[in-house]
């Protein structure tokens, strides 16, 4: 896609130097997809900050719902939310989101909740965005260091048309049922608007917005929050704005401050990387360019371990080898369906299934929808 700022960042990011990692490209015969696009860290690995959970617990607490109820089943306590060194997994985020959807009063809008997000709620990551030299630099930084923001969606900034356009897609973990998918699309859209206004000032305006779901009963609230034309039942969730905003200077632009907080963010990102344990190593091997799925014994040999030792390490990190393989296959399959025209037969061959029907059965088990229905929803 021409002139698009993708999640798979180049080695050099304009205005901020080197990106955190170099991502190789894998040729699947239907266009290249970056490893960063298909990287999938175990859903049980505690590597993300708690930022995105705090507004939810605060909103429900204001409605008289105890924080403990919002965190139920997530193996988290209210004290964890106040601990800057507490890291959580996507699995825990999903649990809290499900609790929020179950407990929330009808008058709480995920879009409004996201729009109330403050840049400083992101800690050093937020201060780096605010102190960037230009809004474009802030965008580049935000995408390169996005794991510090506890990602719940894939985001892409497309500049190929007359407007700058944020393309927003729910990550597979958060698209397993329609209510959750809609929630994360609304929540993240509100957050994106809030971040732009925090960086550029309240004068920032969207030109238009579209959402990949039906108009809700409270559609008027969307207009009051976004203050722009809105389309529902659209093919994609998109936020359009004037490209000229990207060249403006953020309200808090400050070179020295940016360098200091960028260094801190780099340290935090490396800490996240080092916390992925043996499961992270397995993911990296499963996503290597050969496209081969090693069995447990073969993976143990690659890692220089006995198979029993590897199995024990995986169990201690809260997973199984088959679950890891399934997660990687699911992420790859959902990426192929979303970003290529590959047939079911081609996908099944690439993922090591015996035939296309086996792939379709497995995908429906993972996503609760068929591959065709999944592709139609995108």
N, C-alpha and C positions, 0 to 999 in steps of 0.2 A: 504494500500500500504506500503510495508516494507520499513523502513528507510526513509520515506518521511517526509519532513517538510511541514506541512499542514497549511492552513489558520486558521483552528481550532487548536490553540496552546494548549499544555498541561498546567497544573497549574504552572509548573516550566519550565522555558526556560533556556537551558544550558548556563551557563556563565553570565547570566544577572539577575538571581533571578526570582521573581514572575512575571508572565505575567499580563497584566492589568485586566483581568477578568477570571473567571472560567466558562467554557462552558460545560453545561450538554449535554448528548447524548440522542437522541430520537430514539427508535427502531421502524422502519417502516416495519419490517418484511422482508426487502430486504437489510439488512446491516444497520449499524448505520451511521447517518449523524450528524455532530456536529451542535449545534445551531448557532455557528459562521458561518457555511457554508450557512445557510439559513436566517440569520438575514437580515432584509431589512428595512432600514430607509426610511421614506417618501421622495419622490423625490423632494419635495418643501422645505425640512428643510435645513436651512442655517447653516451647521455645519462643512464645509470643508474649509481649507485654499485655497488661489487663485493660488498656485504655478504652476499648470499645464496650466493655461491660459496665463501666462506671455510670455513664448517663442512664442506662436502663435501670440499674438498681436505684439510682437517685429518683428517677421519675416514678417508679412504683412505690418507693418509700414516701414520696410526697402524697401519694394516693392512699397511704395507710397500710401498705403491704410490706411486711418485714423483709429486710435484705436476705435473711436466711431462707425465706421461701423462694426468692428469685434465684438463689444459688443452689437450691435443693438438687441433689444428685450429681453436682458438678465437682465434688470434692474440693470445695472452696469455702472460706470463711470470710466474714466482713473484714477481718484484719488483713487478709490476703490482698484485698483491693487497696489497702493503704500502704502496702509493702512495695517499694520501687524495685525490689529484686525478685518479685513474684512473677513467674512465667507460667503461661497456660497453653493448653493444646487446642486445636480446632475442635476436637471432640467436646471439650469443656465449653467452648464458645457456643457450639450447637445446642448443648443442654440448656445453657442460660437463655439463649434466644427462644428455644421451645417453651421454657418456663414463662418468659416475658409474654409470648403470644397467648399462652393459656391464662395468665393472671391479669393481663392488662385491661383496664377499663376501656370501654368503647370510644372514649373521647381522646385517647392518646394516639397521635399520628406518628408513625415511624419517620415520615418525611420531616415533620416539625421537630422531632427529636434529633434527627441528624443535623438540621439547620441550626439547632441550639448548641451544637458542638463548638468548643472554643479551641483555637489553635494551640493554646498552652496546655490543653488536655493531652496533647501528644508529647509533652515533655521536650527533650532536646530535639527530637525530630521536628516538632512544631516550631521551635525557635530557629532551626536551620531554614525552614521554609520562609519564615518572616524576615530573616536577615540576608536572604539571597540577593544578588545584584539586580536581577530582573525576575519577573514572574515566570518567564521561560526557564530560567535557571532553577527556580523553585519547583517547577513541574519536573524537570530532569532529575533533580535531587529526590523528589517525592517518589518517582518511579524506581530509581536506582536503589533506594533504601526502603522500599515499601514494606518489607517484612517487619520493620520497626513499628508499623501502623496496624499490625494484626489484620492482614488482608482477608476480606470476606468476599471480594469480587475481583474479577479481571478488569482492569481499566486500561484504556488505550486513548491517546489523544491524536485525532486525525485532522490533518491540515490540508488534505487533498482538494477540498472544496472551498467555497467562498467563506465559510465559517470555520472556526476551531470547534471541534466536536469531541466531547467525552463520550466514548462508547463503554457501556457498563454491562457486564455479564456476571451473574452469580457463579462463584466457584462450585464445583460439583458437590462438595460437602453441604452447601447451603442451598441446593436446588433439588433436594430429594422429595420435597412435597411443595405444592403450589403456594401455600401460605408462607412458608419459610422463604422461598425464592422471591416472592413479592416483597416481603419484609426487608430483605437485605438490599434489594434494588432501591426501595424507597429510602431506607436509612442511609445508604452510601450516597445517593443523589443529594440528600440534604446535607451530608457532610461535605461533599464537593462544593456546593454553593457556599457553605459557611467558610470553608478554607479560602476560597477566592475572595470573599468579602473581608476576611481577616487580613489577607495579604494586600489587597488592592483598595480596601475601604468600602463603605456601604454604597458607594456610587456604582459598584460593579452590578451589571445586569445580564441575565441570560437573554438570548434572542428568542429561543424556543426550547421546548422539551418534549420528549416522547417517551412513553412507557409501554413495555411489552406485556401489558395485562389490561383487563377490562377496567373501565372507569368505575371507581368506587362510589359509594353513596355520598362520601364527603369530598367529592371532586372539587367543590368550591374552595376547600382548604388548600388544595394544591396551587390554585391560582393566587391565593393570598400569600403563600410562602415563596413561590417561584416568580410571581409577577411577570409572566410571559405567556404567550400562546402555548397550549398543551394538547398533545394528541395521545389518546389511549388506544389500546389494541394495536399498537405499532409493531413493526417487525423487530425493532430493537429498542432498548432503552438508551436514549441519547440526550445530552445537554449541549446546546449550541450557544456559542458566544462569539463576540467580535475578536478577531485575531490580534487587533492592536493592543488588547489588554496584556498579551504575552510580552510585549516589549517595555511595559511600564515598570517603574521602580517600586518595589514593595514598600509599605509604610515603614518597616523597620530595617531596611537595607543597611548593612554594616559589614564591611569586609572582614575585620578582625573577629567580630562576634561569629560570623559564619564559619570562619576557619576553625575556631575553637569548638563550636558545636558539631561541625562536620567530623572533626577528629574523634569526638566523644561518640558520635553515631557510628563511626567506623569500628570503634572498639566494641560497641554494643552488637553490631552486626556480626563481628568475628566471634563474640561470645555465643550468639545464637547458633552460628555454624558449628562451633566446638561442642555444643550441647546436644547434637543430633545423634551421637552414639553410633552403635553398630547398625541401627535401622537406617540412619542417614547414609552410611557406607553402602548398604545393600541397595538403596534407591539409586545411588550414583552409578553402581555397576549395572543395575537393570536398565538404566536409561543410557547406556553407552551406545555409540554409533552402530554396533553390530546388530542391534535389535533382537538379540537372542535372550531367552529367559532361562537362566541357569536354574537347575534344581538345587535343593538344599545342600547336597554333597558337593556339587560343583561350586556353589557360592562359598562354602566353607573353605574349599581349596584356594579360591581367589583371595580370600581374606587371611589365609594362613592359619586357619583354625580347624580343630576337629569338629565334625558335624554336630556331635552332642554338645560341645562347648558353644557353638553358634546358636543352636536351638535354645540352650539355657539363657544366653545373653538376650536373645529376642524376647523370650518370655519375661525376663526381668524388666524389659522396657515396655511391657504391656501389649505384645502383639504375637503373631505367629508368622512363619514364613509364607504360608499360603495366603494369609490376609494381606501381607505386603505385596505379593505378586498381583493379587486381585486389585489392590488399590492402584498400582502402577498401570495395570491393564485398563482399569476404568478411566483413569485420567487420560491415558493415551487415546482410548476409544472416544471419549467425549471431545478431545481436541480434534481428532480426525473428522468427527461428525460436524463440528462447529466450523472448522477452518479449511476443510478440503472437500472435494467432490468424490472421495474414495467410496467405492461400493462396499457393501457388507462383506462380500467375498474377499476383497483386497484387505480390509481391516482385519478380518478373522485370520487371514494368512500372516499378516504382519504381527499379530498378537499371539500366534502360536496355537490357535484353535484348530481342531480337526476339520471343521466345516463352518459355513456361515450360520447354520441353524444353532450350533453350539454357542457361537458368539452371541446371537440374538437372545438366547435363553439366559446367558450369563449377564448380559447388559441389562436385561429387564430385572433380574434379581438385584443388581447393584443400584439401578436408578429408579426402579419402580415404574418405568415407562419403557416402551420399545425403542430401538434405535431410530426408527422412522419418526415416531412421535417426538423424541428428543430433538431431532434435527428440525422438525417443523416449528418447535417452540422458540428456536433461536432467531 
